[in-house]
Amino acid sequence: MSGGAVARQALSTRHFPLRIIPRMFKNPLSHHAWLFWVAAWLVLGAGLGLRDPWPADEPRFALVAKQMVESGQWLFPHRGVELYSDKPPLFMWTEAVSYLITGNWRVAFLLPSLLAALGTLWCVVDLGRRLWTPRVGYYAGWALLTTLHFAYQAKKAQIDPSVVFWITFANYGLLRHLLTGPAWRWWALGWFAAGIGVITKGVGAIALLMLLPLALAALLRPLQARLAPDGFGARALAWVRMPVRVGIANPRFWLGPLAFVVAVSLWLAPMVLVATQSGDPSYQAYLNDILFRQTAGRYAKSWDHPQPVWYHLGVMFSMWLPLMLALPWALRAWGRRLGRADARYLLPLAWWALVIVFFSIPSGKRDVYILPALPMACLMFAPLLPGILRRAWPRRIALGFTVALVAAMLTVGLSMWFGDPKFEARLIAERGFTDHGRALAAGVTAIGAWGAACLLWSGRRRPVRAMLATLCGVWVCYGLLITPVLNDSSSARGVMTRAAQRIGADVELGLVAWKEQNLLMSQPGTVNFGFRMGWQKQLELGLAWQARAPDARVLFVQAPAVPDCVDRGKAEMIGRSNRREWWLVPYAARTGCPASPPLPRNEDDHEYD
């Protein structure tokens, strides 16, 4: 047999792996899968490695992770010279491990959010596939990927994308058991994911609210049985007939709570043991703060971000676009399915409502608090979207939304390029752009041009496709074109680089009234005097530190904290960053500063960004 014949025979065998590839591309769902996951990687990953951490939270977590790597102290995280007890350390661990793998902080600090967002998408897509059809799963995935709130947060290095993943994964495990099971391994894994969510951010336990409707159904079932079959009370309690695959009498039920305790103990047990046995009062203070003040205390008596009780409704109707544009048509459909006691809708919808109620009780509210509810909301819309999007008015609304978004981008970008709007002048002053904002204007205009191209391509015939393509392009262009332009002024890299060049490598820098991004971007050997303490105390310690080596030490001070005893003619305004002005104060600029000079204008502030 000739060599060519042998090769043809090898290629013709049904076991040859390459024959699988053409079949994959003949399947429309495979096309859809490839398109979706490539789009997800582009939307969420565009800009990775092109910027540094930005306030308010990103520099804080990156700084804590960096100090973990440098000091080897992973159990008790530090911010500067102080212990950092605002959040559990799991998210900072993931950033530190990402750095150990990649060796690049610009990649490492965003990598956990990217992977968490992709994991959340997988949970939603696979759950939609299992509860309905693969097509419904991808409808849920596209709905989540293109919702403004999800994409915006997924491209930030905050804790919230990670906690959203763990909560969604916990919901996934619980629903795999409750709706497609019994699947006791997924039941335990769901509880375990909820526990990991707790040591990521304390609210991770809200995933277990999914069990509350089941518990209520079990309690009301005897009452429903006693009512007349055709009575109003029986019809009102018809939903309690939904199947319940859990019961405390089943020994396997307790695998879930046990898995939850194990997950929480991975961090809590060694931390409590070391804190109680060390005899160090700072560790005891850390323990009390993170276990009580930052969890139950913060929920019961919020001390920041006060908002009215309806605040989260406003967040959903503004930041959950374009998903919420389909709400008027979804409400009636949900009502019919709940009337049939369809547990696929009842459990996620009840959980969504419980999450809103839970976060509406405290006075302190932020938009990210209800972000964990968004994946389940997308899952609830997904089975209805094929029917909704065949209607005329939803298609018109999708087209109008896209046209409005594109028009806004083009108007802003072109007015910045050709005109001189007031907001542009203010932006240039705050950001210190040397090109008069032309690069930023070009990026915004490019986003508008992409959207216009999508509308021309398929706007009237396929308005939903044009909307999805426009939104994906917005986030890709944002990551590749906008964030690099804003990086120096948003991350403090620019001002800290200028400060290092100005003082040289042989002079020490001491930070007063600093922000996390300043220490994160500073040169090695930079000194800080604490963060939580007031500016007055930092200034006292900084002046005393500088006086011990006047020629080799310079203070880096935020403008409001520069005391009146400093001669600003001998000091140097080194730049603006994060809407703040920063000064270098050499010893020669001090004109008889006392040990405790008063701050000018009585400003002693250390608020977060």
N, C-alpha and C positions, 0 to 999 in steps of 0.2 A: 504493500500500500504506500502511495506517495505521501510526502510530507503534507501537501495541501489537503489530501483526503483525510489524513489523520486530524488535521486542524478542524476541518468541517465537521467531522464526526464528534470531536470534543465540544464544538460550539453547539451542536444539535442536541446534545444530551439534556434531558430535562432537569438534571441536577446542577447544571452550570450556573453559577450565581449571576452572570451578566444577563441571563434571560429574564431575570426578575425585574430589571430596570425598565425595559419597555412596558411591561405590564403595569408598573407603578404609574407611568405617565399616561397610560390609557384610561386610568381610573379618575373621573372628575374630582372625587374627594381627595385623591392624592395630590392633584393639582392644587386644590384648595389648601391642603395641609402645607405644601411647600410654600405657597404664596403667603399664608398667614405667618408661618414661623420665620421666614426671611424678613417679612415686614416687621415682625416683633423685634427681631435682633437689630434691625436698622433703627427703628423708632426709639428703642430703649438704650441701645448702645452707642448711638451717634454722639460724638463728643467725648467718649471715654478717653482719658489721658490728656485732654486738651485744656483742662482747667484745674485750679486748686480749690480747696474747700472754701465755701462762702458762708457768711453768717446767715442765720443766727446760730444754728446748731452744728453745722458741718465742721467748723474749725474746732469746736469743743470736743467732739467725739474723735476726730483725727488726732488732736493733741494728746488726748488720753491714751489712744492706741499707740501713738509714737513713743510716749513715755513708758508704756508697758514693754515695748520692744527694747528700748534703751536700758531700762532699769531691771528688767526681769521680774518685776512685781506685777503679777497678773490678777491676783485675788482681790487686792485693794487698789483700785485705780486712783491716779493722781491727776490733778490739774495744777500744773506748776508745783509749788511746794505744799499744796493742800490736798487732802483726800477729796475725791469727787464722789458724792453720794446721791446725786440727783436721779441717776438711772442705774439699773443693774448692768453689769459689765459685759453681757453676752455679745451685744452688737459691737462693742469696741474690740472684743476678742476676734470677731470675724474680720474686722478691718486689719488688726495686727497680723492675723494669719494670712490674709490676702497679701500683705506686704512681704511677709516671709516667703511667699510663693513667687510673687512677681518682682520684688525688689524695687518697685516704683510706687511712691505714695499717690501720685496723680491717678494711677489705675486702681490702687488698692482701696482707696477710701470710697470709691463708687462701685466697686465690684460686688459687694454684698447686696446693695440695692438692685443692681441689674439682675443678679441671680435670683433674688427673692421675687422680683416682678415677673420674671419668666416662670418661676415655680407657681406663682399665683395663677398665671394664665393657663398653665398646664392643668391645675386642679379644676378650674372652671370648664375648660374644654372637655376634659375627660369625664367630669360629672355630668355635663350636658349630654355627652354621648351615651353614657350608661343609663341615664334616666329617660332620655327621649331617643334621639338619633345623632349620628355623627354630624349631620348638617346643623342641628340645633347647637351642638357643642361649639362649632366654629362661629355661629352667630353670637353666642355668648362671649367667645374670645374676642371677636372684633368689637363688640359693644364695650368690653372692658378696656381694650387697648386704646380705643379712640375717645374714651371719656376723658375730658380735660383734667379732672382731678387726679386720676390714676397716672396718666403719662407725666404730668408735672411732678408729682411726688416721686415717681419711679426714677426720675433723672436727678434726684437729690440724694445726698448721703445722710439722711436722717434715719431715726429708728423706725419710723412708721412703715416704710415698705417691707421691712423685715417682719414686724409684728403683724402686718396684714397677711403675709405669707403664712406664718404659723397659725393664725386664727383661721384662715381659709383652709389650710391643710387639716386642721382639727375638724372643721365642718365637713370636709371631704371624707375623713375617716368615719365620723359619726353617721353621715348620710349613707355611705357605702353599706354600713351595717343595718341602719334603720329602714332604708328604702329598697336596697337590692340584696340584702343579706338573707339569713344571718351570716355575718362575717366578723367573728369575734376578734380576729387579729386586727382588722381595721378599727374596730371599736376601741381596742387598747391603744392603737397607734394614734387615734384621734385625741384621746385623753393625754397621751404623751406629748403630742404637738401643742396642746393647750398649756401644758406645764412649761414647755420650752418658751411659749409665748409669754408666760408670766415672768420668767427670768430674762426676757428681752425687754419687756415693758409690762408693768404690773397688770394692765388691763387685758392681758392675754387670756385670762379666765373667762371673758365674756363669750368665748366659743361655746362654753357649757350651757349658756342660756338656751341653746337648741333643745335641751332636754326638758325645759320647763313646760312646753305644751304637752309633751308626753306624760309628764307627771300629773298635770292638770286633767288630762283625758282619763288617766287611771283613777283619779279621785272622783270624777264626775260620772264614770261609767255606771256605778250602781244607781245613781240618781236617774240617769237616762233610762235605765231598765224599768224603774218603777213608774215612769210616766206613761200615759196612754200612747200607743203607737202613732196615732194621728194627731196627738195634741201639739199645741204650739211649743210647749217646753221641749218635747221630744225632737221636733224639727230644729229648734234652736241649738240643741245639743247633739245634732247628727254628726258633727265632726269628731266626737269622741269614739266613733266606730273605727277610726283609722288603726291599722295594725301597730301593735307595740311589741317590739322584739327585745325588750329589756325587762328585767325584773330582779329585784334584790334577792329573791329566793334562789336565783340561778347563780351557782358559784362563779361562772365566767363573767358575770356582771362586775365583780370586784376587781377583775383585771384592769378595768378602766381607771378607777380611783387609784389603784396601786401604781399604774404607769404614770399618772399625774404626779404623785408624790415622789416617785423616782426621778422624774424630769426636774422638778423644782429643787430636789436635794442635790443635784449635780453641782449647783453653785451655793445654795443656801447652807447646806450642812458644813462644808469646810469653812465657809466664811464665818458662820456663827461660832464654830469651834475655835478658830484662831482668835476671833475678836474677844471671846470670853476668857480665853486662857492666856492671852498675851499680857494683860495688865496695863496695856497702853490706853490711856483715856481717849485718845483720838480715834482708836478703833471702836471703842464703845460708843462714842458719839456718832461714828459712821453707821454702826449697827442700828441705833435708835432712829437715825434720820431716814435711812433707806427702807426700814421695815415698817415704820409707823407714820412719820411726818410726810414722806413722799408718796404714800399709798393711801391708807384710810384717811389720814389727816388732810391730804390734798383734795380728796374727793368730797369729804364732809364739809370742809371749809376752805374753798379755793381762795388763793391769794393773788391770782393774776388772771387776765383775760376775761373780765366779767362781761357777760352777754345775756340778752333776754332769753326766755324759755323757748321761743320759736326760732332761735338762731340757726339750728341745724337744718330746719326746713328751707331757710334761705340758702344755705350752703348747697343743698341738693338741687334746688331749682336754678342755681347759677353755675356751680362748678361741676355738676354731673351732666352737663350738656356734651353731646347732643342726645344722650340716652333719654333724658327726661322729656324730650319733645314727643316721645311716643306714649307718655303716661295717660293722656285722655282716652286713648283706645285700649290701653292695657287694663284700666280699672274695671271695666265691665267684664272683660274676659276673666280676670282674676276672680271676680265675684261669682261667675258661673262655676269655675273650677273649685272654689272653696265651698260652694253649695253642694258639690258632689263629694266633699270631704277628701279631695285628692291630696294625699300627704306630700307629694312632690312639690306642691305649692304651699301647703299649709305650714310646714315646718320652716322653710327658708323665709317666707313672708312674716311669720310670727317672730322669728329671730330678728329680722330686719327692724320690725317695730319695737322689739324689746331693746335693741341696741340704741335706737333713737331716744327712747324713754330713759334708759340708763344714763346717757350722756347729757340729757336735758335737765336732770335733777340738780347737779351742782351749778353754782353761778359762773364758775370759770369754764369757758368753752373755746375750742379752737376748731378750725375746719377739719384738721386731720383726725380729730377724735372719732368721727363717724366713717372715716375712710374704710375700716374693716368691713362695713356693711355693703360696700359697693360691689364686690364680686358676687355675693348672693343676689343683689338686686339685678345685676346683669343676667344671671342665670334665670331669674324669674321673667325677665323680658324676652329671653331668647326664643322660647317656643312660639311666642306670639308675633315675633318680628316678620317672619315670612308673609303672614297674612296682612299685617299692618302696612308693610311696605308695598303691597300691591294696590293699596288705596291711593286715590288721587291727592288728597290733602296732605298726608304724611310726606309724599314725594315732593309736593310743592314747598312744604316747610323745610325739608332737607335742602332743597335748592336755595331757598331764601336765606337759610342759615349760612350756607357756603358763600353765597354772594356777599352777605354782610361781612363775613370774616375776611374775604379777599379784599373787599373795598376798604375796610379799616386798615389792613396791612399796607395796601398801596397808598392810601392817603397819608398815613404816618410816615412811610418811607420816603415818598416823593416830597412831602412838605419839609422833611429834615434835609433832603438833598438840595432842593431848589429854593426853599424859603428860609425864614428865621423865626420859627414859632417860639413862644415863651418857654414851653416845656423843654425845647432843645437847648436853649441858653442855660436853663437851670441844670439840665443833665450834664452839659459840658462843664459847668462850674463845679458840680459835685464830683464828677468822674475824672476831671483833669485831662480830657481828650486833647491830644496835640494836633489831630487832623480835623478838628471842628465836628467830630461825630460822623464823618463821611463813611467810615467803615461800618458803623452801626446802621446808618441809613441804607447802605448798600445791602446789608443782610436782611433788614426788614422788607425792603423792596423786592429782594429775591424770593422771599416767602410769598409775597403778594403775586409776583409773576408766576410762580409755580401753581398757585391756586387758580389764577386766570387760565393757565394752560389746561388744568384739569377740567375747568368749566367748559372751555372750548372743545375739549376732547369728547366729553360725554355728559355735559351738564344737563341738557334738556331731555335726552333719551334715557340716561341712567344717572339721575341726580344723586342717588345714594352712593354709587361708585365714585362720583366726583367728590362728594363730601369726605369719604374715607381716604381717598388719595390725597386730598388737600390737607386733612388733619395729619396724616402720616408725614407729608412733606414739611409741615410746620415744625414738627419736633426734630426731624432730621436736620433741617436748615438751622434750627435753634441751636442744636448741639455742635454743628460744624462751623457756623458763621457768627452766631451772636455771642455765645459764651466765651470764645477766645478774646473777643474785643473787650468784654466787660471784666476779664479776669484780674488784671492788675489792680484796678480800683476796688473790686469786690472782695478780693482775697487778701489784701494787704501785702501781696508779694512786691508790688511796685515800691511802696513806701519803705518796706523793710530792706529791700535791695539797695535803695538810695542811702538809707541810714548806714548800712554796713560799708558801702563804698566811701561814705563821707568820713567815718571815724577810723577806718582801717582795721587790719586784722589784729593789731597788738593792743587795741583799746577795748575794755569791757563795756557792755551796754546793760543798763539797769532799767527795767520797765516800771512805770508808775501810771496808774489809772489805765491799765492795758486791757485789751481784749484777747480772747484766745487766739485769734488769727495772727496777732502780733508775735506772740511767743512761738507759734507754730512755724512762722515764716522767718524767724530771726536766725542769726548766725549761731554756731555752737558756742557755749559758754555764756550765753545771755542769762542775766540774773533777774528774778522776780521776787516780790516781797509779799506774796499772797494775793488772792483774788477776791474772796468774799469780804474781807475787811474793807472799811471805807477808804476813800482816797486820802484822807488826812493821815491815817496811820501808814499807808504805803509811802506817802511823801516823807514822813518823818524817818522811816527806815531807809528810804532811798538817799536822802541827804546825808544821813550818818554813814551809810555805806560809801558814798562818793568821797566824803571827807577823809576817809582812811587812805585813799590813793588818788589824790586830786588830779594828777596828770594822766592817769591811766583809766579813768572811769567817766562815762557820760550817761546822763539820764535821758530816757526817751519818754516823753510826757504828753498826755492828751491835753489839748489847749486849755480847757476849763480848769485843769488841775495845776497849771503853771502858776506859782505864787507871785504876788506883787514884788517880792524882794528879788526876783530874777530880772536882770536887764535884758529885755528882748532884743536890743540892738546887738548884744554879744551872743545871744542864743540864736538858733536857726530853725525856722519853720521848714521842716523837711518834706512836707507834702500833705495831701488829703487822701483819706481812704475810708470807705464805709460811711461817708457823709460826716467825717470827723477830721479835725486838723491836729497834726502831730508835730511836736517840737523836740529838737535836740538841745539839751541844757548842759554845757560843759561847766566845770567848776568855776572858770573865770567869769561866767555870767551871773554868779551869785554875789549879790551886793549886801553882805552882812545878814544872810538868812539866819534867823534863830533856829533853835532845835525843832520847834513846832510852829512853822509859819502858817498863818491862816490861809485857807484857800480863797481866791478871789470870788466875789459874788456869792459867797457861802455855798459853793457847789461841791458837794461831797457825795458823788453818785457813782454807783457801779452797776447800773442797770445792764441787762443783757441787750444785745442788738435787737 
